[in-house]
Amino acid sequence: MAIDERPSAGDGSVFSAILRPNRSLGPRGFALLMAVMAGISFVSGVAFAYHGAWPVMGFFGLDVAIVYLAFRINYRSADASETVVLSETELVVERRRYGRVIGRWAFQPYWLRIAVDEDGRTPGVILTSHGHSVAVGTFLSPDERISFAEALSASVALVRQTPHLR
């Protein structure tokens, strides 16, 4: 999770955050994992083929192919992100997936309610205003949700207290 709480130069934002799901296995680790799996499967398959069970070798190859496919699908969804930008007049949430904006919500910060369950049972940080709500950061850990909610709440309180905005 990346959070930038400083105002950006020129755009009038008070708070901005880009939330991304964590991917603990990088490309290099993925290549190493696949090489080890392929090596073990190949050696095991050759051993089975040597003892006359040659069809088993194909199943070992199929296992490696399925694991590879599962990881590729997981990495494809890794580009999902949520951008939260608070300006003096509105809070904008943009959800992106596969490089496209799939959802955009705007809230007036003076009426915004920010809710998060400290036990981590809430599916994210819930932003509510005028009967509309959206869950942000559903992929964050409970501690990250609380940290994000506190930072956003502090920035919203700052916007509400600024006298020149009234």
DSSP file (Angstrom, degrees, kcal/mol; ACC not computed):
  #  RESIDUE AA STRUCTURE BP1 BP2  ACC     N-H-->O    O-->H-N    N-H-->O    O-->H-N    TCO  KAPPA ALPHA  PHI   PSI    X-CA   Y-CA   Z-CA
    1    1 A M              0   0    0      0, 0.0     2,-0.5     0, 0.0    18,-0.2   0.000 360.0 360.0 360.0 130.9    0.0    0.0    0.0
    2    2 A A  E     -A   18   0A   0     16,-2.1    16,-2.1     2,-0.0     2,-0.4  -0.952 360.0-176.3-112.6 126.7    1.4    3.4   -0.9
    3    3 A I  E     -A   17   0A   0     -2,-0.5     2,-0.5    14,-0.2    14,-0.2  -0.985  10.6-174.2-125.7 130.2    0.1    6.5    0.9
    4    4 A D  E     +A   16   0A   0     12,-2.6    12,-2.4    -2,-0.4     4,-0.1  -0.952   6.6 174.1-121.7 109.2    1.0   10.1    0.1
    5    5 A E        +     0   0    0     -2,-0.5    -1,-0.1    10,-0.2    12,-0.1   0.474  49.2  99.0 -94.4  -2.7   -0.5   12.4    2.7
    6    6 A R  S    S-     0   0    0     10,-0.1     2,-0.1     1,-0.1    10,-0.1  -0.593  83.8-102.8 -85.0 145.2    1.3   15.6    1.4
    7    7 A P        -     0   0    0      0, 0.0     2,-0.2     0, 0.0     7,-0.2  -0.423  37.4-123.9 -62.8 138.0   -0.6   18.0   -0.9
    8    8 A S     >  -     0   0    0      5,-0.7     4,-0.7    -2,-0.1     2,-0.4  -0.578  31.5 -98.1 -82.3 148.6    0.5   17.7   -4.5
    9    9 A A  T  4 S-     0   0    0     -2,-0.2    -1,-0.1     1,-0.2     0, 0.0  -0.522  97.0 -10.0 -70.6 120.1    1.8   20.7   -6.2
   10   10 A G  T  4 S+     0   0    0     -2,-0.4    -1,-0.2     1,-0.1    -2,-0.0   0.090 114.0  83.7  89.1 -24.8   -0.9   22.4   -8.3
   11   11 A D  T  4 S-     0   0    0     -3,-0.3    -2,-0.1     2,-0.1    -1,-0.1   0.573  88.6-129.1 -95.1  -5.6   -3.7   19.8   -8.2
   12   12 A G     <  +     0   0    0     -4,-0.7    76,-0.7     1,-0.2     2,-0.2   0.611  52.2 151.5  76.6  12.0   -5.2   20.9   -4.9
   13   13 A S  E     - B   0  87A   0     -5,-0.2    -5,-0.7    74,-0.2    74,-0.3  -0.569  30.7-171.3 -81.3 143.1   -5.2   17.4   -3.3
   14   14 A V  E    S+     0   0A   0     72,-3.7     2,-0.3     1,-0.4    73,-0.2   0.719  76.2  12.1 -97.9 -31.2   -4.9   17.1    0.4
   15   15 A F  E     + B   0  86A   0     71,-1.7    71,-3.2     2,-0.0    -1,-0.4  -0.994  63.1 176.9-148.3 138.4   -4.5   13.3    0.5
   16   16 A S  E     +AB   4  85A   0    -12,-2.4   -12,-2.6    -2,-0.3     2,-0.3  -0.988   3.0 175.9-145.5 141.8   -3.8   10.7   -2.1
   17   17 A A  E     -AB   3  84A   0     67,-2.4    67,-2.9    -2,-0.3     2,-0.5  -0.999  18.6-155.3-144.2 141.4   -3.3    7.0   -1.8
   18   18 A I  E     -AB   2  83A   0    -16,-2.1   -16,-2.1    -2,-0.3     2,-0.5  -0.979  17.8-160.7-116.4 117.3   -2.8    4.2   -4.3
   19   19 A L  E     + B   0  82A   0     63,-3.4    63,-2.2    -2,-0.5   118,-0.1  -0.858  14.4 172.9-102.7 128.8   -3.8    0.9   -2.9
   20   20 A R        -     0   0    0     -2,-0.5    61,-0.2    61,-0.2     2,-0.1  -0.978  35.8-105.2-133.1 146.0   -2.5   -2.3   -4.5
   21   21 A P        -     0   0    0      0, 0.0     2,-0.3     0, 0.0   119,-0.1  -0.411  42.5-109.9 -66.1 146.6   -2.8   -6.0   -3.6
   22   22 A N        -     0   0    0    117,-0.3     2,-0.5    -2,-0.1     0, 0.0  -0.616  28.1-168.9 -79.7 133.7    0.4   -7.4   -2.2
   23   23 A R        -     0   0    0     -2,-0.3    -1,-0.0     1,-0.1    52,-0.0  -0.942   2.9-175.6-121.6 106.5    2.2  -10.0   -4.3
   24   24 A S        +     0   0    0     -2,-0.5     2,-0.7     1,-0.1    -1,-0.1   0.703  66.5  69.2 -80.4 -19.3    4.9  -11.6   -2.2
   25   25 A L  S    S-     0   0    0      4,-0.1    -1,-0.1     3,-0.0     0, 0.0  -0.879  73.2-158.4-105.0 111.5    6.5  -13.7   -5.0
   26   26 A G     >  -     0   0    0     -2,-0.7     4,-2.3     1,-0.1     5,-0.2  -0.154  35.7 -91.9 -78.5 177.5    8.3  -11.6   -7.5
   27   27 A P  H  > S+     0   0    0      0, 0.0     4,-2.2     0, 0.0     5,-0.2   0.860 125.7  51.0 -60.6 -37.4    9.2  -12.6  -11.1
   28   28 A R  H  > S+     0   0    0      2,-0.2     4,-2.1     1,-0.2     5,-0.1   0.924 111.2  47.1 -68.0 -43.2   12.6  -14.0  -10.2
   29   29 A G  H  > S+     0   0    0      2,-0.2     4,-2.7     1,-0.2    -1,-0.2   0.866 110.7  53.6 -64.1 -36.7   11.1  -16.1   -7.4
   30   30 A F  H  X S+     0   0    0     -4,-2.3     4,-2.6     2,-0.2    -2,-0.2   0.920 108.5  48.7 -63.5 -44.3    8.4  -17.3   -9.7
   31   31 A A  H  X S+     0   0    0     -4,-2.2     4,-2.2     2,-0.2    -2,-0.2   0.902 113.1  47.8 -63.0 -40.8   11.0  -18.4  -12.3
   32   32 A L  H  X S+     0   0    0     -4,-2.1     4,-2.5     2,-0.2     5,-0.2   0.923 111.6  49.8 -65.9 -44.6   13.0  -20.2   -9.6
   33   33 A L  H  X S+     0   0    0     -4,-2.7     4,-2.6     1,-0.2    -2,-0.2   0.924 112.5  47.0 -59.6 -45.7    9.9  -22.0   -8.2
   34   34 A M  H  X S+     0   0    0     -4,-2.6     4,-2.7     2,-0.2    -1,-0.2   0.879 111.3  51.7 -66.3 -37.3    8.9  -23.1  -11.7
   35   35 A A  H  X S+     0   0    0     -4,-2.2     4,-2.4    -5,-0.2    -2,-0.2   0.922 112.1  45.9 -64.9 -43.3   12.4  -24.3  -12.5
   36   36 A V  H  X S+     0   0    0     -4,-2.5     4,-2.6     2,-0.2     5,-0.2   0.931 114.5  48.0 -64.5 -45.5   12.5  -26.4   -9.3
   37   37 A M  H  X S+     0   0    0     -4,-2.6     4,-2.6    -5,-0.2     5,-0.2   0.926 113.0  47.9 -61.0 -44.7    9.1  -27.8   -9.9
   38   38 A A  H  X S+     0   0    0     -4,-2.7     4,-2.5     2,-0.2    -1,-0.2   0.907 112.6  49.4 -63.7 -41.2    9.9  -28.7  -13.5
   39   39 A G  H  X S+     0   0    0     -4,-2.4     4,-2.5     2,-0.2     5,-0.2   0.934 113.3  45.1 -63.6 -46.8   13.2  -30.3  -12.4
   40   40 A I  H  X S+     0   0    0     -4,-2.6     4,-2.5     1,-0.2     5,-0.2   0.917 115.1  48.5 -63.5 -42.9   11.5  -32.4   -9.7
   41   41 A S  H  X S+     0   0    0     -4,-2.6     4,-2.7    -5,-0.2    -2,-0.2   0.898 111.9  49.3 -64.5 -40.2    8.7  -33.4  -12.0
   42   42 A F  H  X S+     0   0    0     -4,-2.5     4,-2.5    -5,-0.2    -2,-0.2   0.942 113.1  45.5 -65.4 -47.0   11.1  -34.4  -14.7
   43   43 A V  H  X S+     0   0    0     -4,-2.5     4,-2.1     2,-0.2    -2,-0.2   0.919 116.1  46.7 -62.7 -43.8   13.3  -36.5  -12.5
   44   44 A S  H  X S+     0   0    0     -4,-2.5     4,-2.2    -5,-0.2    -1,-0.2   0.906 112.1  50.8 -64.5 -41.2   10.2  -38.2  -10.9
   45   45 A G  H  X S+     0   0    0     -4,-2.7     4,-2.6    -5,-0.2    12,-0.3   0.893 109.3  50.0 -63.8 -40.4    8.7  -38.8  -14.3
   46   46 A V  H  X S+     0   0    0     -4,-2.5     4,-2.5     2,-0.2    -1,-0.2   0.898 109.4  52.6 -64.2 -39.7   11.8  -40.4  -15.6
   47   47 A A  H  X S+     0   0    0     -4,-2.1     4,-1.3     2,-0.2    -2,-0.2   0.918 111.7  45.4 -63.1 -42.6   12.0  -42.6  -12.6
   48   48 A F  H  <>S+     0   0    0     -4,-2.2     5,-2.5     1,-0.2     3,-0.2   0.909 112.6  50.9 -66.1 -41.3    8.4  -43.7  -13.2
   49   49 A A  H ><5S+     0   0    0     -4,-2.6     3,-1.4     1,-0.2     5,-0.3   0.882 106.1  55.9 -63.6 -37.8    9.0  -44.2  -16.9
   50   50 A Y  H 3<5S+     0   0    0     -4,-2.5    -1,-0.2     1,-0.3    -2,-0.2   0.837 107.3  49.7 -62.6 -33.6   12.1  -46.4  -16.1
   51   51 A H  T 3<5S-     0   0    0     -4,-1.3    -1,-0.3    -3,-0.2    -2,-0.2   0.324 127.8 -97.7 -90.6   8.0    9.9  -48.7  -14.0
   52   52 A G  T < 5S+     0   0    0     -3,-1.4     2,-0.8    -4,-0.1    -3,-0.2   0.415  95.7 111.4  97.7  -2.0    7.3  -49.0  -16.8
   53   53 A A    > < +     0   0    0     -5,-2.5     3,-1.4     1,-0.2     4,-0.4  -0.432  32.4 154.2-100.4  58.6    4.8  -46.4  -15.7
   54   54 A W  T >>  +     0   0    0     -2,-0.8     3,-1.1    -5,-0.3     4,-0.6   0.768  60.7  66.6 -62.8 -28.5    5.5  -44.1  -18.6
   55   55 A P  H >> S+     0   0    0      0, 0.0     4,-1.0     0, 0.0     3,-0.7   0.788  89.4  68.1 -64.0 -22.6    2.0  -42.4  -18.6
   56   56 A V  H <> S+     0   0    0     -3,-1.4     4,-1.9     1,-0.2     3,-0.3   0.826  87.0  67.3 -64.2 -30.4    2.7  -40.9  -15.2
   57   57 A M  H <> S+     0   0    0     -3,-1.1     4,-1.7    -4,-0.4    -1,-0.2   0.873  97.4  52.9 -59.2 -38.2    5.4  -38.7  -16.8
   58   58 A G  H <X S+     0   0    0     -3,-0.7     4,-2.1    -4,-0.6    -1,-0.2   0.865 105.9  53.2 -65.0 -36.4    2.7  -36.8  -18.7
   59   59 A F  H  X S+     0   0    0     -4,-1.0     4,-2.3    -3,-0.3    -1,-0.2   0.856 105.3  54.0 -69.2 -34.1    0.8  -36.1  -15.5
   60   60 A F  H  X S+     0   0    0     -4,-1.9     4,-1.7     2,-0.2    -1,-0.2   0.912 110.2  47.4 -63.7 -40.6    3.9  -34.6  -13.9
   61   61 A G  H  X S+     0   0    0     -4,-1.7     4,-2.1     1,-0.2    -2,-0.2   0.882 109.7  53.2 -65.8 -38.0    4.1  -32.3  -16.9
   62   62 A L  H  X S+     0   0    0     -4,-2.1     4,-2.4     2,-0.2    -2,-0.2   0.888 105.7  54.1 -64.3 -39.7    0.4  -31.5  -16.6
   63   63 A D  H  X S+     0   0    0     -4,-2.3     4,-2.3     1,-0.2    -1,-0.2   0.922 109.2  47.7 -59.7 -44.5    0.9  -30.6  -12.9
   64   64 A V  H  X S+     0   0    0     -4,-1.7     4,-2.4     1,-0.2    -1,-0.2   0.909 111.7  50.7 -63.8 -41.6    3.7  -28.1  -13.8
   65   65 A A  H  X S+     0   0    0     -4,-2.1     4,-2.4     1,-0.2    -1,-0.2   0.886 110.4  49.2 -64.6 -39.2    1.5  -26.6  -16.5
   66   66 A I  H  X S+     0   0    0     -4,-2.4     4,-2.4     2,-0.2    -2,-0.2   0.907 111.6  47.9 -68.3 -41.8   -1.4  -26.1  -14.2
   67   67 A V  H  X S+     0   0    0     -4,-2.3     4,-2.2     2,-0.2    -2,-0.2   0.915 112.2  50.4 -64.2 -42.2    0.7  -24.5  -11.5
   68   68 A Y  H  X S+     0   0    0     -4,-2.4     4,-2.3     1,-0.2    -2,-0.2   0.931 111.4  48.1 -59.6 -46.6    2.2  -22.2  -14.1
   69   69 A L  H  X S+     0   0    0     -4,-2.4     4,-2.3     1,-0.2    -2,-0.2   0.899 109.8  52.4 -62.3 -42.2   -1.2  -21.2  -15.4
   70   70 A A  H  X S+     0   0    0     -4,-2.4     4,-2.0     1,-0.2    -1,-0.2   0.910 111.2  46.8 -62.1 -42.5   -2.6  -20.5  -11.9
   71   71 A F  H  X S+     0   0    0     -4,-2.2     4,-2.8     2,-0.2     5,-0.2   0.898 110.2  52.7 -66.8 -39.4    0.4  -18.2  -11.2
   72   72 A R  H  X S+     0   0    0     -4,-2.3     4,-1.9     2,-0.2    -2,-0.2   0.905 109.7  48.7 -63.5 -40.5    0.0  -16.4  -14.5
   73   73 A I  H  X S+     0   0    0     -4,-2.3     4,-1.3     2,-0.2    -1,-0.2   0.910 112.1  49.7 -63.8 -41.6   -3.7  -15.7  -13.8
   74   74 A N  H  < S+     0   0    0     -4,-2.0     3,-0.3     1,-0.2     4,-0.3   0.914 111.7  47.5 -63.8 -43.5   -2.8  -14.5  -10.3
   75   75 A Y  H >< S+     0   0    0     -4,-2.8     3,-1.0     1,-0.2     4,-0.3   0.810 104.7  61.2 -68.6 -28.9   -0.1  -12.1  -11.7
   76   76 A R  H >< S+     0   0    0     -4,-1.9     3,-0.8     1,-0.3    22,-0.2   0.868 104.7  47.9 -65.4 -34.4   -2.5  -10.9  -14.3
   77   77 A S  G >< S+     0   0    0     -4,-1.3     3,-1.5    -3,-0.3    -1,-0.3   0.495  88.6  89.6 -82.6  -1.6   -4.8   -9.6  -11.6
   78   78 A A  G <  S+     0   0    0     -3,-1.0    -1,-0.2     1,-0.3    -2,-0.2   0.670  72.9  69.2 -70.1 -15.8   -1.9   -7.9   -9.8
   79   79 A D  G <  S+     0   0    0     -3,-0.8    20,-0.3    -4,-0.3    -1,-0.3   0.433  72.0 118.7 -83.6   3.7   -2.4   -4.7  -11.8
   80   80 A A    <   +     0   0    0     -3,-1.5     2,-0.3    17,-0.1    17,-0.2  -0.449  40.0 164.1 -66.7 140.5   -5.6   -4.0   -9.9
   81   81 A S  E     - C   0  96A   0     15,-2.0    15,-3.1   -61,-0.2     2,-0.4  -0.988  32.2-144.5-154.3 160.4   -5.5   -0.8   -7.9
   82   82 A E  E     -BC  19  95A   0    -63,-2.2   -63,-3.4    -2,-0.3     2,-0.5  -1.000  13.8-157.8-128.7 130.8   -7.6    1.7   -6.1
   83   83 A T  E     -BC  18  94A   0     11,-2.9    11,-2.6    -2,-0.4     2,-0.5  -0.937   5.8-170.2-111.4 127.5   -6.8    5.4   -6.1
   84   84 A V  E     +BC  17  93A   0    -67,-2.9   -67,-2.4    -2,-0.5     2,-0.5  -0.973   8.0 177.8-119.6 118.3   -8.2    7.6   -3.3
   85   85 A V  E     -BC  16  92A   0      7,-2.6     7,-3.0    -2,-0.5     2,-0.6  -0.981  10.5-165.0-126.6 122.6   -7.7   11.4   -3.8
   86   86 A L  E     +BC  15  91A   0    -71,-3.2   -72,-3.7    -2,-0.5   -71,-1.7  -0.928  14.3 173.4-107.2 119.9   -9.1   13.9   -1.3
   87   87 A S  E     -B   13   0A   0      3,-3.1   -74,-0.2    -2,-0.6   -75,-0.1  -0.491  51.3 -89.1-109.2-173.9   -9.2   17.5   -2.5
   88   88 A E  S    S+     0   0    0    -76,-0.7     3,-0.1    -2,-0.2   -75,-0.1   0.713 125.1  30.2 -70.0 -19.6  -10.8   20.5   -0.8
   89   89 A T  S    S+     0   0    0      1,-0.3     2,-0.3    20,-0.1    -1,-0.2   0.636 123.8  10.1-116.5 -19.4  -14.1   19.9   -2.4
   90   90 A E        -     0   0    0     18,-0.2    -3,-3.1    19,-0.1     2,-0.5  -0.998  53.4-129.4-158.9 159.7  -14.5   16.1   -3.0
   91   91 A L  E     -CD  86 107A   0     16,-3.2    16,-2.8    -2,-0.3     2,-0.5  -0.971  29.5-164.1-110.2 123.5  -13.1   12.6   -2.3
   92   92 A V  E     -CD  85 106A   0     -7,-3.0    -7,-2.6    -2,-0.5     2,-0.5  -0.934   6.7-168.5-114.8 129.5  -12.7   10.6   -5.5
   93   93 A V  E     -CD  84 105A   0     12,-3.0    12,-2.7    -2,-0.5     2,-0.5  -0.973   6.1-174.3-115.9 125.9  -12.2    6.8   -5.5
   94   94 A E  E     -CD  83 104A   0    -11,-2.6   -11,-2.9    -2,-0.5     2,-0.5  -0.983   8.6-159.2-122.4 128.1  -11.1    5.2   -8.8
   95   95 A R  E     -CD  82 103A   0      8,-2.9     7,-2.9    -2,-0.5     8,-1.3  -0.922  13.5-170.5-107.5 127.3  -10.9    1.4   -9.2
   96   96 A R  E     +CD  81 101A   0    -15,-3.1   -15,-2.0    -2,-0.5     2,-0.3  -0.895  11.7 171.7-118.9 146.3   -8.7    0.1  -12.0
   97   97 A R  E >  S+ D   0 100A   0      3,-2.5     3,-1.8    -2,-0.4   -17,-0.1  -0.957  72.1   1.1-151.8 135.8   -8.2   -3.4  -13.4
   98   98 A Y  T 3  S-     0   0    0     -2,-0.3     3,-0.1     1,-0.3   -18,-0.1   0.827 130.1 -58.4  55.3  35.0   -6.3   -4.4  -16.5
   99   99 A G  T 3  S+     0   0    0    -20,-0.3     2,-0.3     1,-0.2    -1,-0.3   0.499 117.0 104.1  79.0   3.7   -5.3   -0.8  -17.1
  100  100 A R  E <  S-D   97   0A   0     -3,-1.8    -3,-2.5     0, 0.0     2,-0.6  -0.881  76.7-113.5-119.2 151.0   -8.9    0.5  -17.3
  101  101 A V  E     +D   96   0A   0     -2,-0.3    -5,-0.3    -5,-0.2     3,-0.1  -0.720  33.9 174.5 -78.4 120.6  -11.1    2.4  -14.9
  102  102 A I  E     +     0   0A   0     -7,-2.9     2,-0.3    -2,-0.6    -6,-0.2   0.526  65.5  14.2-106.2  -8.6  -13.9    0.0  -13.9
  103  103 A G  E     -D   95   0A   0     -8,-1.3    -8,-2.9     2,-0.0     2,-0.4  -0.936  55.9-174.1-164.7 142.5  -15.5    2.3  -11.2
  104  104 A R  E     +D   94   0A   0     -2,-0.3     2,-0.4   -10,-0.2   -10,-0.2  -0.980   8.0 179.5-142.9 127.4  -15.4    5.9  -10.1
  105  105 A W  E     -D   93   0A   0    -12,-2.7   -12,-3.0    -2,-0.4     2,-0.4  -0.974   9.0-162.0-128.8 142.1  -17.1    7.3   -7.1
  106  106 A A  E     -D   92   0A   0     -2,-0.4     2,-0.3   -14,-0.2   -14,-0.2  -0.987   9.3-174.8-125.7 134.5  -17.1   10.9   -5.8
  107  107 A F  E     -D   91   0A   0    -16,-2.8   -16,-3.2    -2,-0.4     5,-0.1  -0.943  29.8-120.2-127.4 147.8  -18.1   11.9   -2.3
  108  108 A Q    >   -     0   0    0     -2,-0.3     3,-1.3   -18,-0.2     4,-0.3  -0.793  25.6-143.4 -83.9 121.7  -18.5   15.3   -0.6
  109  109 A P  G >  S+     0   0    0      0, 0.0     3,-0.6     0, 0.0    -1,-0.1   0.721  91.7  65.3 -66.0 -22.4  -15.9   15.3    2.3
  110  110 A Y  G 3  S+     0   0    0      1,-0.2   -20,-0.0   -21,-0.2   -21,-0.0   0.773 112.4  33.7 -71.7 -23.7  -18.1   17.3    4.8
  111  111 A W  G <  S+     0   0    0     -3,-1.3    19,-0.3     2,-0.1    -1,-0.2   0.298  91.3 126.0-110.4   7.2  -20.7   14.5    4.9
  112  112 A L    <   -     0   0    0     -3,-0.6     2,-0.4    -4,-0.3    17,-0.2  -0.478  41.3-162.1 -75.7 132.4  -18.3   11.5    4.5
  113  113 A R  E     -E  128   0B   0     15,-2.9    15,-2.4    -2,-0.2     2,-0.5  -0.953   2.7-160.1-111.0 134.8  -18.4    8.7    7.1
  114  114 A I  E     +E  127   0B   0     -2,-0.4     2,-0.4    13,-0.2    13,-0.2  -0.969  14.2 180.0-117.2 120.9  -15.4    6.4    7.2
  115  115 A A  E     +E  126   0B   0     11,-2.5    11,-3.0    -2,-0.5     2,-0.3  -0.970  10.6 163.7-127.7 136.5  -15.9    3.0    8.9
  116  116 A V        -     0   0    0     -2,-0.4     2,-0.6     9,-0.2     9,-0.1  -0.976  34.9-126.7-147.5 137.1  -13.6    0.1    9.5
  117  117 A D    >   -     0   0    0      7,-0.4     3,-1.8    -2,-0.3     5,-0.2  -0.741  13.8-148.2 -84.6 122.7  -14.1   -2.8   11.9
  118  118 A E  T 3  S+     0   0    0     -2,-0.6    -1,-0.1     1,-0.3    28,-0.1   0.681  96.5  62.1 -68.5 -16.0  -11.0   -3.1   14.1
  119  119 A D  T 3  S-     0   0    0     -3,-0.0    -1,-0.3    23,-0.0    -2,-0.0   0.595 112.6-119.5 -81.4 -10.8  -11.4   -6.8   14.3
  120  120 A G  S <  S+     0   0    0     -3,-1.8    -2,-0.1    22,-0.1    23,-0.0   0.633  80.7 119.7  84.6  14.0  -10.9   -7.0   10.5
  121  121 A R        +     0   0    0      2,-0.1    -3,-0.1    21,-0.0    -1,-0.0   0.705  49.1  91.6 -84.6 -19.7  -14.3   -8.5    9.7
  122  122 A T  S    S-     0   0    0     -5,-0.2     2,-1.6     1,-0.1     3,-0.0  -0.551  86.6-122.6 -73.2 138.5  -15.4   -5.6    7.5
  123  123 A P  S    S-     0   0    0      0, 0.0     2,-0.3     0, 0.0    -1,-0.1  -0.083  75.8 -46.6 -77.5  42.6  -14.5   -6.3    3.9
  124  124 A G  S    S-     0   0    0     -2,-1.6     2,-0.6    14,-0.1    -7,-0.4  -0.823  91.7 -37.7 130.9-169.9  -12.5   -3.1    3.7
  125  125 A V  E     - F   0 136B   0     11,-3.3    11,-2.9    -2,-0.3     2,-0.6  -0.846  59.6-142.9 -92.2 122.1  -12.8    0.6    4.6
  126  126 A I  E     -EF 115 135B   0    -11,-3.0   -11,-2.5    -2,-0.6     2,-0.5  -0.780  12.7-165.4 -94.4 121.2  -16.4    1.6    4.0
  127  127 A L  E     +EF 114 134B   0      7,-2.7     7,-2.0    -2,-0.6     2,-0.4  -0.923  13.8 179.9-104.9 125.6  -16.9    5.2    2.7
  128  128 A T  E     +EF 113 133B   0    -15,-2.4   -15,-2.9    -2,-0.5     2,-0.3  -0.985  12.5 153.3-133.2 137.0  -20.5    6.5    3.0
  129  129 A S  E >   - F   0 132B   0      3,-2.6     3,-2.0    -2,-0.4   -17,-0.1  -0.898  69.8  -6.1-160.8 133.0  -22.1    9.7    2.1
  130  130 A H  T 3  S-     0   0    0    -19,-0.3     3,-0.1    -2,-0.3   -18,-0.1   0.853 128.3 -51.7  51.9  42.9  -25.7   10.6    1.1
  131  131 A G  T 3  S+     0   0    0      1,-0.2     2,-0.4     0, 0.0    -1,-0.3   0.415 117.0 107.0  80.1  -2.7  -26.9    7.0    1.1
  132  132 A H  E <   +F  129   0B   0     -3,-2.0    -3,-2.6     2,-0.0     2,-0.3  -0.874  43.7 176.6-108.1 141.7  -24.1    5.8   -1.2
  133  133 A S  E     -F  128   0B   0     -2,-0.4     2,-0.3    -5,-0.2    -5,-0.2  -0.981  12.7-171.0-142.9 157.2  -21.2    3.7    0.0
  134  134 A V  E     -F  127   0B   0     -7,-2.0    -7,-2.7    -2,-0.3     2,-0.5  -0.993  22.2-130.1-146.0 140.9  -18.2    1.9   -1.4
  135  135 A A  E     -F  126   0B   0     -2,-0.3     2,-0.4    -9,-0.2     3,-0.2  -0.824  27.2-168.3 -93.0 127.9  -15.7   -0.5    0.2
  136  136 A V  E     +F  125   0B   0    -11,-2.9   -11,-3.3    -2,-0.5   -41,-0.0  -0.923  62.5  15.7-117.5 140.5  -12.1    0.5   -0.4
  137  137 A G    >   +     0   0    0     -2,-0.4     3,-1.6   -13,-0.2    -1,-0.2   0.871  62.9 159.9  71.4  38.6   -9.0   -1.7    0.2
  138  138 A T  T 3  S+     0   0    0      1,-0.3   -14,-0.1    -3,-0.2    -1,-0.1   0.729  74.7  54.7 -64.5 -20.2  -10.8   -5.0    0.5
  139  139 A F  T 3  S+     0   0    0      2,-0.0  -117,-0.3   -16,-0.0    -1,-0.3   0.450  87.6 104.4 -92.5  -1.9   -7.5   -6.8   -0.2
  140  140 A L  S <  S-     0   0    0     -3,-1.6  -121,-0.0     1,-0.1   -16,-0.0  -0.419  77.5-108.3 -78.4 154.9   -5.6   -5.0    2.7
  141  141 A S     >  -     0   0    0     -2,-0.1     4,-2.5     1,-0.1     5,-0.2  -0.369  37.0-103.1 -72.2 161.7   -4.7   -6.7    5.9
  142  142 A P  H  > S+     0   0    0      0, 0.0     4,-2.0     0, 0.0     5,-0.2   0.886 123.2  49.7 -56.5 -40.1   -6.7   -5.6    9.0
  143  143 A D  H  > S+     0   0    0      1,-0.2     4,-2.4     2,-0.2     5,-0.2   0.901 110.9  49.3 -66.2 -39.8   -3.8   -3.5   10.3
  144  144 A E  H  > S+     0   0    0      2,-0.2     4,-2.7     1,-0.2     5,-0.2   0.877 109.0  53.3 -66.3 -37.4   -3.4   -1.8    6.9
  145  145 A R  H  X S+     0   0    0     -4,-2.5     4,-2.7     2,-0.2    -2,-0.2   0.931 110.9  45.8 -61.3 -45.5   -7.1   -1.0    6.8
  146  146 A I  H  X S+     0   0    0     -4,-2.0     4,-2.4     2,-0.2    -2,-0.2   0.920 113.7  49.1 -64.6 -43.6   -7.0    0.6   10.2
  147  147 A S  H  X S+     0   0    0     -4,-2.4     4,-2.2     2,-0.2    -2,-0.2   0.918 113.5  46.3 -61.8 -44.7   -3.9    2.6    9.2
  148  148 A F  H  X S+     0   0    0     -4,-2.7     4,-2.7     1,-0.2     5,-0.2   0.924 112.5  50.2 -63.6 -44.9   -5.4    3.8    5.9
  149  149 A A  H  X S+     0   0    0     -4,-2.7     4,-2.6     1,-0.2    -2,-0.2   0.887 111.0  49.2 -62.8 -39.7   -8.7    4.7    7.6
  150  150 A E  H  X S+     0   0    0     -4,-2.4     4,-2.3     2,-0.2    -1,-0.2   0.921 112.3  47.3 -65.7 -43.6   -6.9    6.7   10.3
  151  151 A A  H  X S+     0   0    0     -4,-2.2     4,-1.7     2,-0.2    -2,-0.2   0.917 115.2  45.7 -64.4 -42.9   -4.8    8.6    7.7
  152  152 A L  H  X S+     0   0    0     -4,-2.7     4,-2.6     2,-0.2    -2,-0.2   0.908 111.8  51.9 -67.0 -41.4   -7.9    9.3    5.6
  153  153 A S  H  X S+     0   0    0     -4,-2.6     4,-2.5    -5,-0.2    -2,-0.2   0.899 108.5  51.2 -61.5 -41.0   -9.9   10.4    8.6
  154  154 A A  H  X S+     0   0    0     -4,-2.3     4,-1.8     1,-0.2    -1,-0.2   0.896 111.7  47.0 -63.9 -39.6   -7.2   12.8    9.7
  155  155 A S  H  X S+     0   0    0     -4,-1.7     4,-2.1     2,-0.2    -2,-0.2   0.890 111.4  50.3 -70.1 -39.2   -7.1   14.4    6.2
  156  156 A V  H  X S+     0   0    0     -4,-2.6     4,-2.4     2,-0.2    -2,-0.2   0.907 109.7  51.7 -64.1 -41.1  -10.9   14.7    6.0
  157  157 A A  H  X S+     0   0    0     -4,-2.5     4,-1.6     1,-0.2    -1,-0.2   0.881 108.2  52.4 -62.3 -37.4  -10.9   16.3    9.5
  158  158 A L  H  X S+     0   0    0     -4,-1.8     4,-1.0     2,-0.2    -1,-0.2   0.909 109.5  48.4 -64.1 -42.1   -8.3   18.8    8.2
  159  159 A V  H  < S+     0   0    0     -4,-2.1     3,-0.5     1,-0.2    -2,-0.2   0.900 110.7  51.4 -64.4 -40.5  -10.5   19.6    5.2
  160  160 A R  H  < S+     0   0    0     -4,-2.4    -1,-0.2     1,-0.2    -2,-0.2   0.815 111.6  47.6 -66.3 -30.4  -13.5   20.1    7.4
  161  161 A Q  H  < S+     0   0    0     -4,-1.6    -1,-0.2    -5,-0.2    -2,-0.2   0.610  80.7 110.1 -87.6 -13.5  -11.6   22.5    9.7
  162  162 A T    ><  -     0   0    0     -4,-1.0     3,-1.1    -3,-0.5     4,-0.3  -0.507  56.4-157.0 -69.4 117.6  -10.1   24.7    7.0
  163  163 A P  G >  S+     0   0    0      0, 0.0     3,-1.2     0, 0.0    -1,-0.2   0.810  84.0  61.9 -69.5 -31.3  -11.8   28.1    7.3
  164  164 A H  G 3  S+     0   0    0      1,-0.3    -2,-0.1     2,-0.1     0, 0.0   0.580  96.2  62.7 -74.4  -5.5  -11.3   29.3    3.8
  165  165 A L  G <         0   0    0     -3,-1.1    -1,-0.3     1,-0.2    -3,-0.1   0.608 360.0 360.0 -92.3 -11.1  -13.2   26.5    2.3
  166  166 A R    <         0   0    0     -3,-1.2    -1,-0.2    -4,-0.3    -2,-0.1   0.477 360.0 360.0 -80.0 360.0  -16.6   27.3    4.0
